[in-house]
Amino acid sequence: MSLMEVKIPDIGDFKDVPIIEIQVKPGDVVKTDDPLITLESDKATMDVPAPAEGKVVQLMVKIGDKVSEGSTILQLEPGDTSVRPPSVIDQQEPEPAPQPASKRNGGMPAPAAISTALPPPPAPDFGGVHAGPGVRRLARELGIDLTKLNGSGEKGRITKEDVKTALKGSGPAIQTPAPGMGIPEIPIQDFSKFGPIETKPLSRIKRLSGPHLHRSWLNIPHVTHRDEADVTDLEDFRKSLDAPAKEKGYRVTLLSFLMKASIVALKDYPEFNSSLSPNKDSLIYKHYYHIGIAVDTPEGLVVPVVRDVDRKGISELSQELAALSKKARDGKLSPTEMQGASFTISSLGGIGGTSFTPIVNAPEVAILGVVRSSMKPVWDGKAFQPRLMLPLCVSYDHRVIDGALAARFTRQLATILEDVRKLVL
């Protein structure tokens, strides 16, 4: 049987991305979509999945190699996969055997049993540390705080040797923080002395998105402007479209209308569809309208991007949203499907709440947050009428957008939602 060359698939704009982990070795049998190697760019960590089932014949790369779309990573002999599953390779030393743990959804270890004994303080979050999954796992097993280490690997990456050096005591791997540098860390506490505890690892999505959100919050002067829109008539129209859509296998939700209304407002106020230049002295105006949609998944929040929203109708957007949301929940989104947004919408309407402050998804300069609509008495000049009111929460970068502009943008958005005919103007 001929051998298949497995290449790096489309990974978006990323090039020369380093390999931080190889998860198979020659002789391993893999199934379709099993992870083969792990890449880490400056924005995300991503697995390269197996395109077909078969047996790994030869590895063409090693840890530290840099690859781009089309790079060959291994040779695969297609065929039956009933022999044995792949195992993670430690190319330096075998990792310490993990403690027995039952498995639950997603292959994550089950929570540690609750104990009243005094355990060591829980390890700090390693979400922003420049280290591969194997190094993080080893550090947790050995009780080493990666945030206190200097990495000896490429671009300051922490290696397993750095962890082992730290385990032996002082050395070049131990980080000596300069007084007064950075933000003071929150002191570690031993919570077990107050009562029973259990420690669960953060999901992969939360470990990756946490540093990005932290960076955005620290670098952007956030302000949130709030308003509300009367969507009584819009809701009636939405229901009229939703009934036939259900027969075709999809739903028409308010989110599709929010996307179309946002495009009208973005065109009227283009500062909201811009980004600051790297030297912070000019604005880059975007003449495309790609909307990021925050999707709640079992593993955490992800933001797939719907492209060219200005060129699509409500029905097309509704079907695309359904497909993207399913891929997000199944963990099947590709890197390109999460890139290129010029504006983001975060909707909590299906859950509840009265308002919130969404964090701007840098390098964007604004984000729209919506919560659950509710019936309120609204004065029409003669009497109070029951109207369905939708809260709008627009967070923005105050370096680019001032309060008056934010108020005008949000009011314009509300006005469009209040009269659906304006979506076709």
VEXMAR-305371 format. One line per field, with one value per residue (C-alpha): residue number from 1; residue in three letters; x negated, y negated, z negated. Coordinates in nm, 3 decimals. Example, Ala and Ser with C-alpha at 12.3 -4.5 7.8 and 13.67 -1.06 7.14 Angstrom:
BEGIN
num [1,2]
residuo [ALA,SER]
c1 [-1.230,-1.367]
c2 [0.450,0.106]
c3 [-0.780,-0.714]
end
This chain:
BEGIN
num [1,2,3,4,5,6,7,8,9,10,11,12,13,14,15,16,17,18,19,20,21,22,23,24,25,26,27,28,29,30,31,32,33,34,35,36,37,38,39,40,41,42,43,44,45,46,47,48,49,50,51,52,53,54,55,56,57,58,59,60,61,62,63,64,65,66,67,68,69,70,71,72,73,74,75,76,77,78,79,80,81,82,83,84,85,86,87,88,89,90,91,92,93,94,95,96,97,98,99,100,101,102,103,104,105,106,107,108,109,110,111,112,113,114,115,116,117,118,119,120,121,122,123,124,125,126,127,128,129,130,131,132,133,134,135,136,137,138,139,140,141,142,143,144,145,146,147,148,149,150,151,152,153,154,155,156,157,158,159,160,161,162,163,164,165,166,167,168,169,170,171,172,173,174,175,176,177,178,179,180,181,182,183,184,185,186,187,188,189,190,191,192,193,194,195,196,197,198,199,200,201,202,203,204,205,206,207,208,209,210,211,212,213,214,215,216,217,218,219,220,221,222,223,224,225,226,227,228,229,230,231,232,233,234,235,236,237,238,239,240,241,242,243,244,245,246,247,248,249,250,251,252,253,254,255,256,257,258,259,260,261,262,263,264,265,266,267,268,269,270,271,272,273,274,275,276,277,278,279,280,281,282,283,284,285,286,287,288,289,290,291,292,293,294,295,296,297,298,299,300,301,302,303,304,305,306,307,308,309,310,311,312,313,314,315,316,317,318,319,320,321,322,323,324,325,326,327,328,329,330,331,332,333,334,335,336,337,338,339,340,341,342,343,344,345,346,347,348,349,350,351,352,353,354,355,356,357,358,359,360,361,362,363,364,365,366,367,368,369,370,371,372,373,374,375,376,377,378,379,380,381,382,383,384,385,386,387,388,389,390,391,392,393,394,395,396,397,398,399,400,401,402,403,404,405,406,407,408,409,410,411,412,413,414,415,416,417,418,419,420,421,422,423,424,425]
residuo [MET,SER,LEU,MET,GLU,VAL,LYS,ILE,PRO,ASP,ILE,GLY,ASP,PHE,LYS,ASP,VAL,PRO,ILE,ILE,GLU,ILE,GLN,VAL,LYS,PRO,GLY,ASP,VAL,VAL,LYS,THR,ASP,ASP,PRO,LEU,ILE,THR,LEU,GLU,SER,ASP,LYS,ALA,THR,MET,ASP,VAL,PRO,ALA,PRO,ALA,GLU,GLY,LYS,VAL,VAL,GLN,LEU,MET,VAL,LYS,ILE,GLY,ASP,LYS,VAL,SER,GLU,GLY,SER,THR,ILE,LEU,GLN,LEU,GLU,PRO,GLY,ASP,THR,SER,VAL,ARG,PRO,PRO,SER,VAL,ILE,ASP,GLN,GLN,GLU,PRO,GLU,PRO,ALA,PRO,GLN,PRO,ALA,SER,LYS,ARG,ASN,GLY,GLY,MET,PRO,ALA,PRO,ALA,ALA,ILE,SER,THR,ALA,LEU,PRO,PRO,PRO,PRO,ALA,PRO,ASP,PHE,GLY,GLY,VAL,HIS,ALA,GLY,PRO,GLY,VAL,ARG,ARG,LEU,ALA,ARG,GLU,LEU,GLY,ILE,ASP,LEU,THR,LYS,LEU,ASN,GLY,SER,GLY,GLU,LYS,GLY,ARG,ILE,THR,LYS,GLU,ASP,VAL,LYS,THR,ALA,LEU,LYS,GLY,SER,GLY,PRO,ALA,ILE,GLN,THR,PRO,ALA,PRO,GLY,MET,GLY,ILE,PRO,GLU,ILE,PRO,ILE,GLN,ASP,PHE,SER,LYS,PHE,GLY,PRO,ILE,GLU,THR,LYS,PRO,LEU,SER,ARG,ILE,LYS,ARG,LEU,SER,GLY,PRO,HIS,LEU,HIS,ARG,SER,TRP,LEU,ASN,ILE,PRO,HIS,VAL,THR,HIS,ARG,ASP,GLU,ALA,ASP,VAL,THR,ASP,LEU,GLU,ASP,PHE,ARG,LYS,SER,LEU,ASP,ALA,PRO,ALA,LYS,GLU,LYS,GLY,TYR,ARG,VAL,THR,LEU,LEU,SER,PHE,LEU,MET,LYS,ALA,SER,ILE,VAL,ALA,LEU,LYS,ASP,TYR,PRO,GLU,PHE,ASN,SER,SER,LEU,SER,PRO,ASN,LYS,ASP,SER,LEU,ILE,TYR,LYS,HIS,TYR,TYR,HIS,ILE,GLY,ILE,ALA,VAL,ASP,THR,PRO,GLU,GLY,LEU,VAL,VAL,PRO,VAL,VAL,ARG,ASP,VAL,ASP,ARG,LYS,GLY,ILE,SER,GLU,LEU,SER,GLN,GLU,LEU,ALA,ALA,LEU,SER,LYS,LYS,ALA,ARG,ASP,GLY,LYS,LEU,SER,PRO,THR,GLU,MET,GLN,GLY,ALA,SER,PHE,THR,ILE,SER,SER,LEU,GLY,GLY,ILE,GLY,GLY,THR,SER,PHE,THR,PRO,ILE,VAL,ASN,ALA,PRO,GLU,VAL,ALA,ILE,LEU,GLY,VAL,VAL,ARG,SER,SER,MET,LYS,PRO,VAL,TRP,ASP,GLY,LYS,ALA,PHE,GLN,PRO,ARG,LEU,MET,LEU,PRO,LEU,CYS,VAL,SER,TYR,ASP,HIS,ARG,VAL,ILE,ASP,GLY,ALA,LEU,ALA,ALA,ARG,PHE,THR,ARG,GLN,LEU,ALA,THR,ILE,LEU,GLU,ASP,VAL,ARG,LYS,LEU,VAL,LEU]
c1 [0.000,-0.132,-0.226,-0.044,-0.240,-0.065,-0.111,-0.026,0.328,0.452,0.360,0.451,0.188,-0.057,-0.398,-0.711,-0.516,-0.728,-0.638,-0.614,-0.495,-0.489,-0.210,-0.287,-0.587,-0.663,-0.443,-0.156,0.186,0.410,0.771,0.906,0.877,0.641,0.382,0.040,-0.163,-0.104,-0.198,-0.216,-0.201,-0.208,0.174,0.277,0.179,0.324,0.316,0.265,0.512,0.470,0.645,0.714,0.672,0.358,0.014,-0.264,-0.561,-0.811,-0.828,-0.966,-0.990,-1.110,-1.027,-1.147,-1.112,-0.917,-0.645,-0.396,-0.097,-0.204,-0.503,-0.530,-0.526,-0.505,-0.432,-0.117,-0.025,0.353,0.545,0.722,0.661,0.745,0.388,0.302,0.357,0.084,-0.110,-0.272,-0.648,-0.889,-1.198,-1.408,-1.300,-0.985,-0.742,-0.658,-0.359,-0.043,0.166,0.457,0.764,1.096,1.178,1.476,1.588,1.314,1.057,0.993,0.885,1.162,1.148,0.929,1.113,1.215,0.991,0.966,0.590,0.363,0.240,-0.026,0.105,0.262,0.033,0.086,0.244,-0.010,0.215,-0.026,-0.350,-0.561,-0.573,-0.430,-0.154,-0.403,-0.611,-0.302,-0.189,-0.531,-0.545,-0.206,-0.305,-0.630,-0.474,-0.692,-0.557,-0.635,-0.571,-0.891,-1.116,-1.328,-1.310,-1.629,-1.452,-1.392,-1.226,-1.242,-1.037,-1.051,-1.178,-1.160,-1.528,-1.438,-1.174,-1.418,-1.682,-1.432,-1.340,-1.704,-1.718,-1.853,-1.998,-1.961,-1.607,-1.493,-1.350,-1.448,-1.180,-1.294,-1.138,-0.843,-0.826,-0.487,-0.165,-0.193,-0.071,0.220,0.074,0.124,0.354,0.405,0.784,0.797,0.750,1.094,1.275,1.282,1.156,1.099,0.877,0.987,0.769,0.888,1.010,0.769,0.982,0.977,0.601,0.548,0.808,0.721,0.390,0.551,0.837,0.591,0.375,0.678,0.801,0.459,0.385,0.725,0.894,1.238,1.560,1.910,2.210,2.557,2.888,3.195,3.393,3.765,3.766,4.139,4.205,3.874,3.961,4.294,4.114,3.848,4.114,4.275,3.942,3.858,4.167,4.085,3.713,3.772,3.926,3.600,3.386,3.254,3.371,3.392,3.268,3.233,2.857,2.890,3.075,2.816,2.544,2.723,2.810,2.447,2.331,2.557,2.427,2.064,2.097,2.241,1.966,1.656,1.435,1.602,1.478,1.116,0.796,0.514,0.193,-0.105,-0.265,0.070,0.071,0.327,0.640,0.668,1.021,1.145,1.364,1.482,1.739,1.647,1.836,1.702,1.972,1.893,2.018,2.059,1.920,1.870,1.498,1.536,1.596,1.481,1.533,1.593,1.605,1.885,1.735,1.889,2.201,2.293,2.342,2.566,2.935,3.106,3.173,2.816,2.672,2.903,2.789,2.422,2.454,2.610,2.328,2.051,2.207,2.220,1.856,1.762,1.940,1.782,1.435,1.398,1.333,1.022,0.784,0.900,1.259,1.157,0.952,1.020,1.312,1.356,1.630,1.762,2.101,2.141,2.500,2.616,2.983,3.044,2.919,3.027,2.893,2.965,2.626,2.254,1.920,1.785,1.406,1.293,1.138,0.813,0.703,1.070,1.183,1.541,1.770,2.148,2.296,2.665,2.862,3.218,3.497,3.790,4.135,4.150,4.416,4.319,4.496,4.625,4.741,5.087,5.050,4.801,4.775,4.609,4.299,4.022,3.698,3.350,3.051,2.744,2.395,2.119,1.765,1.507,1.145,1.147,0.827,1.027,1.388,1.515,1.836,2.040,1.951,2.032,2.372,2.452,2.345,2.548,2.857,2.826,2.807,3.119,3.305,3.228,3.349,3.669,3.758,3.651,3.717,3.396,3.196,3.267,3.191]
c2 [0.000,-0.343,-0.583,-0.910,-1.225,-1.421,-1.796,-2.101,-2.210,-2.566,-2.743,-3.093,-3.364,-3.180,-3.090,-2.931,-2.812,-2.609,-2.252,-2.227,-1.868,-1.551,-1.323,-1.012,-0.797,-0.547,-0.242,-0.425,-0.373,-0.679,-0.745,-1.033,-1.363,-1.220,-1.488,-1.433,-1.737,-2.058,-2.401,-2.725,-3.066,-3.399,-3.385,-3.024,-2.662,-2.426,-2.052,-1.916,-1.628,-1.307,-1.340,-0.964,-0.651,-0.446,-0.368,-0.623,-0.505,-0.790,-1.129,-1.407,-1.671,-1.712,-1.937,-2.291,-2.267,-2.548,-2.461,-2.640,-2.536,-2.250,-2.134,-1.754,-1.625,-1.246,-0.950,-0.750,-0.404,-0.419,-0.126,0.026,-0.133,0.154,0.217,-0.035,-0.406,-0.669,-0.778,-1.110,-1.098,-1.250,-1.307,-1.394,-1.176,-0.977,-1.184,-1.075,-0.841,-1.034,-0.943,-0.710,-0.910,-0.826,-0.996,-1.208,-1.424,-1.526,-1.294,-1.541,-1.397,-1.368,-1.611,-1.507,-1.348,-1.590,-1.554,-1.720,-1.654,-1.955,-1.942,-2.174,-2.505,-2.469,-2.547,-2.889,-2.929,-2.861,-3.006,-3.283,-3.083,-3.008,-2.629,-2.324,-2.099,-1.829,-2.079,-2.220,-1.870,-1.780,-2.105,-2.037,-1.682,-1.802,-2.107,-2.357,-2.708,-2.784,-3.155,-3.167,-3.011,-3.154,-2.952,-2.836,-2.729,-2.923,-3.261,-3.200,-2.878,-2.679,-2.324,-2.007,-2.055,-2.396,-2.229,-1.959,-2.220,-2.411,-2.089,-2.044,-2.390,-2.724,-2.774,-2.979,-2.851,-3.030,-3.369,-3.665,-3.929,-4.288,-4.494,-4.702,-4.543,-4.435,-4.390,-4.233,-3.875,-3.778,-3.590,-3.213,-3.081,-2.734,-2.716,-2.366,-2.504,-2.664,-2.353,-2.078,-2.172,-2.013,-2.130,-2.101,-2.200,-2.486,-2.384,-2.436,-2.716,-2.907,-2.861,-3.010,-3.287,-3.401,-3.573,-3.739,-3.881,-3.992,-4.167,-4.346,-4.458,-4.595,-4.771,-4.918,-5.193,-5.031,-5.228,-5.077,-5.273,-5.131,-5.192,-4.986,-4.922,-4.860,-4.529,-4.455,-4.483,-4.316,-4.016,-3.973,-3.983,-3.738,-3.487,-3.511,-3.411,-3.149,-2.933,-2.835,-2.821,-2.548,-2.331,-2.367,-2.269,-2.601,-2.884,-3.259,-3.426,-3.787,-3.757,-3.767,-4.098,-4.233,-4.155,-4.332,-4.631,-4.653,-4.677,-4.978,-5.148,-5.062,-5.222,-5.537,-5.544,-5.385,-5.449,-5.143,-4.930,-5.042,-4.958,-5.166,-5.152,-4.984,-5.320,-5.447,-5.768,-5.678,-5.471,-5.182,-5.191,-4.852,-4.841,-4.489,-4.376,-4.048,-3.997,-3.783,-3.599,-3.483,-3.124,-2.946,-2.590,-2.323,-2.406,-2.785,-3.084,-3.082,-3.351,-3.226,-3.494,-3.543,-3.710,-3.971,-4.015,-4.320,-4.095,-3.835,-3.823,-3.716,-3.359,-3.304,-3.446,-3.229,-2.912,-3.009,-3.091,-2.750,-2.572,-2.771,-2.730,-2.353,-2.341,-2.554,-2.325,-2.019,-2.178,-2.163,-2.531,-2.593,-2.883,-3.071,-3.058,-3.255,-3.529,-3.861,-4.004,-4.381,-4.396,-4.144,-4.065,-3.882,-3.775,-3.645,-3.677,-3.307,-3.304,-3.628,-3.935,-4.306,-4.440,-4.358,-4.494,-4.288,-4.307,-4.457,-4.190,-4.370,-4.483,-4.569,-4.889,-4.804,-4.516,-4.488,-4.296,-4.211,-4.043,-3.916,-4.143,-4.209,-4.364,-4.717,-4.990,-5.261,-5.600,-5.671,-6.026,-5.923,-5.604,-5.340,-5.052,-4.712,-4.698,-4.441,-4.624,-4.489,-4.616,-4.711,-4.731,-4.874,-4.861,-5.068,-5.178,-5.532,-5.616,-5.588,-5.653,-5.917,-5.906,-6.123,-5.907,-5.592,-5.732,-5.821,-5.481,-5.291,-5.508,-5.459,-5.084,-5.095,-5.305,-5.052,-4.762,-4.951,-4.981,-4.673,-4.855,-5.051,-4.732,-4.746,-5.116]
c3 [0.000,0.091,-0.185,-0.247,-0.317,-0.593,-0.552,-0.761,-0.664,-0.624,-0.951,-0.844,-0.821,-1.048,-0.901,-1.047,-1.352,-1.597,-1.691,-2.069,-2.103,-1.892,-2.001,-1.794,-1.706,-1.426,-1.468,-1.634,-1.485,-1.457,-1.372,-1.168,-1.361,-1.626,-1.718,-1.559,-1.661,-1.855,-1.717,-1.911,-1.748,-1.929,-1.943,-2.001,-2.048,-1.790,-1.719,-1.367,-1.327,-1.129,-0.790,-0.778,-0.985,-0.950,-1.094,-1.140,-0.934,-0.961,-1.131,-0.914,-1.190,-1.548,-1.840,-1.768,-1.390,-1.226,-0.979,-0.755,-0.547,-0.317,-0.525,-0.542,-0.901,-0.866,-0.642,-0.711,-0.591,-0.546,-0.682,-0.980,-1.320,-1.550,-1.667,-1.938,-2.000,-1.966,-2.270,-2.348,-2.292,-2.538,-2.328,-2.631,-2.923,-3.004,-3.204,-3.557,-3.560,-3.640,-3.939,-3.849,-3.761,-3.608,-3.281,-3.199,-2.907,-2.665,-2.824,-3.107,-3.442,-3.697,-3.992,-4.279,-4.569,-4.842,-5.142,-5.478,-5.492,-5.446,-5.083,-4.939,-4.802,-4.455,-4.162,-4.004,-3.663,-3.384,-3.111,-3.009,-3.047,-2.737,-2.772,-2.599,-2.739,-2.843,-3.040,-3.210,-3.306,-3.446,-3.645,-3.803,-3.894,-4.053,-4.220,-4.028,-3.967,-3.601,-3.652,-3.862,-3.596,-3.316,-2.995,-2.825,-2.505,-2.186,-2.249,-2.622,-2.614,-2.938,-2.877,-3.085,-3.171,-3.320,-3.536,-3.650,-3.729,-3.938,-4.120,-4.226,-4.378,-4.266,-3.922,-3.606,-3.566,-3.881,-3.801,-4.015,-3.974,-3.979,-4.260,-4.147,-3.799,-3.666,-3.858,-4.204,-4.216,-4.440,-4.738,-4.727,-4.997,-5.137,-5.108,-5.255,-5.605,-5.576,-5.453,-5.188,-4.842,-4.503,-4.215,-3.851,-3.555,-3.335,-2.992,-2.706,-2.563,-2.891,-2.926,-2.580,-2.594,-2.948,-2.861,-2.556,-2.766,-3.034,-2.773,-2.624,-2.966,-3.066,-2.736,-2.649,-2.854,-2.862,-2.889,-2.852,-2.724,-2.785,-2.609,-2.518,-2.202,-2.160,-1.968,-1.997,-1.623,-1.537,-1.752,-1.573,-1.237,-1.360,-1.464,-1.122,-0.963,-1.223,-1.167,-0.805,-0.885,-1.146,-0.875,-0.678,-0.977,-1.109,-1.336,-1.283,-1.601,-1.711,-1.662,-1.282,-1.308,-1.554,-1.300,-1.015,-1.234,-1.349,-0.988,-0.925,-1.241,-1.159,-0.818,-0.977,-1.243,-1.080,-1.384,-1.539,-1.248,-1.281,-1.471,-1.610,-1.410,-1.582,-1.663,-1.803,-1.597,-1.328,-1.265,-1.023,-0.877,-0.753,-0.444,-0.520,-0.775,-0.944,-1.271,-1.555,-1.749,-2.102,-2.137,-2.469,-2.457,-2.727,-2.725,-2.736,-2.513,-2.150,-1.884,-1.529,-1.260,-1.007,-0.701,-0.470,-0.681,-0.473,-0.169,-0.335,-0.421,-0.743,-0.627,-0.505,-0.828,-1.039,-0.863,-0.882,-1.253,-1.320,-1.136,-1.307,-1.651,-1.606,-1.494,-1.795,-2.041,-1.877,-1.893,-1.513,-1.434,-1.226,-1.304,-0.992,-1.117,-1.426,-1.255,-1.089,-1.287,-1.266,-1.533,-1.787,-1.939,-2.269,-2.337,-2.674,-2.581,-2.607,-2.966,-3.133,-3.307,-3.287,-3.170,-3.163,-3.047,-2.754,-2.707,-2.376,-2.156,-2.063,-1.809,-1.757,-1.928,-2.026,-2.115,-2.150,-2.442,-2.470,-2.748,-2.781,-2.660,-2.893,-2.883,-3.025,-3.042,-2.791,-2.771,-2.420,-2.493,-2.607,-2.808,-2.916,-2.669,-2.723,-2.499,-2.462,-2.549,-2.465,-2.672,-2.464,-2.619,-2.398,-2.538,-2.352,-2.346,-2.483,-2.293,-1.969,-2.070,-2.310,-2.511,-2.276,-1.974,-2.169,-2.269,-1.908,-1.778,-2.039,-1.985,-1.609,-1.663,-1.880,-1.622,-1.348,-1.562,-1.639,-1.269,-1.074,-0.744,-0.802,-0.754,-0.380,-0.330]
end
